[in-house]
Amino acid sequence: MSCNPRAQLPELSRLAKAMLLSSFGITSSSLAAEPVSQIVLEPSVVSGSRAATQSFDLPFSVDRIGREQISDGQLGINASEALTRVPGLVVQNRQNYAQDLQISSRGFGARSAFGVRGLKLITDGIPASTPDGQGQAATFNLDTAESIEVLRGPASTLYGSNAGGVIQMFSRDGVGRPRIGAETLIGSDGLTRNHLTAEGEADGVGFVLDASRMDTDGYRDHSSARRDQTFAKLNFKPDEDSKLALIYSSLEQNGTQDPLGQAWQAYKADPRSVAVNALNFNTRKSIDHQQLGANYERYFGDATLQTTVYAGKRSVIQYLAIPQTPQQNNLGHSGGVVDFDREFHGGSVRWLQPVDGVAGDLRLVFGLDYDQSRDDRRGYENFSGSQIGVKGALRRDEVDTVTSLDPYAQATWTLGNWTLQGGLRYSTVEVDVDDKYIVGANGDDSGTRRYEKATPSVSLGYAFTPDLNGYISVGKGFETPSQGELAYSQGNAGFNYGLEPSESTQYEIGLKARIAEGTRVNAAVFQINTEDEIVVLENSGGRTSYQNAGKTLRRGFELGVESQFSEQWSAALAYTYLAATYDSRFAAGSNIVDKGSDLPGVPRTTLFGELAWKPVDGISTALEGLYRSKVYVEDTNVEKAAPSYAVFNWRTRFEQNLGSWKTHQTLRLDNLLDRQYVGSVIVGDGNGRFYEAAPGRSWYAGAGVEYQF
């Protein structure tokens, strides 16, 4: 969703408005310069169709979160702040910056122990996911976001080996008179965040410069973190038929503490508690991520050429809590310290061509995506002599290279009330391992594994009336194993080259409706049949190996509602019901997983609601509610499930315009009723530490100022 100006306030509220404004130092003249925003019920998206199109007209599930929803009364720290309003998504803030958010879509990605799996993350056309499908939502810079788009279902299979969908973030261009700003935020658990920005346009060149630092002691013990982010963007038009954007971003986290998961009894006794091993080994993680990219677009009459190139590097060192014994006794063990330097690069080229001389409106897209990441990966013992939690002897030394090259073609044809969209992508993912640690009985694990799959998708939509569209969509998808899932075979042996990609067939039926002038409703029913689902085989000695299970079945219903009741009141609702189960019986180590068992990490019911009130220009407030049903933590569903919970949050924001100066203040209270609950789970943890506690009642307060030249 995006924003547009609101109308003036009713005559009858003048006196009340003046009293309210004066109490916050807001003048009537400042209001005239800064109109309030409201929901736009016709958001345009590019995800799925590759060209800007109203989401109402597209025959598949796609949502857009606008700049106001991303920033209004939010902290600007985690993508979970905005993504909870999208049906089909489950976004769990682990309260652990060493492991990042856990995001799943229609059940894909829930098994990820760290980062994001099963969804493709993209920012400004640049993948935030590696070619093997592992992504980091922390690289999203919410301070500079213009919008976030979320594509789910069969149409997302045209984006490669990420069966759960696509999350794209788009930064804003620098426009208007140059301006500078500063913002500060404080809150519970020692949170501080300072943010500097400069943006605008000068001599035809737009610019956005942004830098922020976040510090927190963390809700749980041993969970402090510091995050530094920078962003720079230049956008301009080399000539009348083209435009170019240059984008740089960085993320730095040094010594981020990792509290690990909690056993159930430890969580119940003290939700802030931390495992003893986390303290003994001082579990922590440091990240240094930098990337540079360019987007170029050129128009040839009605046709368009779009290209993107990017390159970057990422360095990570992580200290794990693996005991000394398994490291010493297992020749194939790679130690308790992960240390790698990654170089990545890639690009894409896309041609958008309307076709004349045919009935209706026919548009073709031809494209090619290329991505490569190269990891110089080392592993060390996490002890040296009698010291633990330090870098010790070398146990792993290899170069891992993952390359993908995917051509694709799409066609969108609108004829009368019908819209037909179809496409085909041919994905290839090659994993190459060059093992340099060949010591004694530790053999050479070098090798190459190549995955290939054609993934077609077709969607058919029909406009029953100008305000009611229906559609049906079908697609084939696949999901390759990540490097982490390939790293070990059973018994902590070498690479698991026998692990196959999972393959899915996805079906979706949906309705999109406009009710009156102020309400938009999206509803979808879907079914996903998956074969060779990748699941945990065994978890021992600090190492997890994976296998292909038989079949899984996902059936669900999604409902999204956006409503603008009046100039002052608006509401949003996102409801998801998802029954994600194993559709065949299989063995996982010594355990038997029965047909009908729920996939762990996936709640059956998720409900988000928001009621917002803007009594006058410059003031907004909202109440948010979130409910999730219980979540199983491992495949057999025997261990204690994380219980269901409901939490409520409240936020408010004040804005003032004083000539060239703008100021704002934010106040936010999360978990108003001070509920104790498990905010996220670590699926299949070998030590039984599945649970990660969410904070109790928390407060945040911030203020900012901006000067326009």
Protein Blocks (a to p, Z undefined) as FASTA:
>chain_A
ZZdddddddfklmmmmmmmmmmnopafklmmmmccddddfbbcdfehjlpacdfklpgcd
dddddfklmmnopaolamklmmmmpghiacddehiaknopaddeehiajlpmghjehiac
deehiafbdfkopacfklpcfklpfbdcddedjklmmnojafkbccdddddddedjdddd
ddddddeehiacdddddeddeehiacdddddddddebjbghiaccdddddddddddfblk
bccdddddddddehiacebjadfklmmmomkbccfklmmnopacddddddddddddddeh
jbccdddddddddddddddfbdfklmmmpmkbgbjadcddddddddddddddddehiehj
ddddddddddddddddddddfbehjbghiacddfbdcddddddddddddddddehjbccd
ddddddddddddddfbdghjlccfbdcdddddddddddddddfbfkbccddddddddddd
dfklmmpcehhiacdfkbccdddddddddddddehjlbccdddddddddehiacdfbdce
hiacddddfbdcdddddddddddfblmbccdddddddddddfbdcdehjbccdehiaceh
iafbdcdddddddfbghiacdddddddddddfbfnomaccddddddddddddddddehja
ccddddddehklopacdfbdcehianlpabccdddddddddddddddZZ
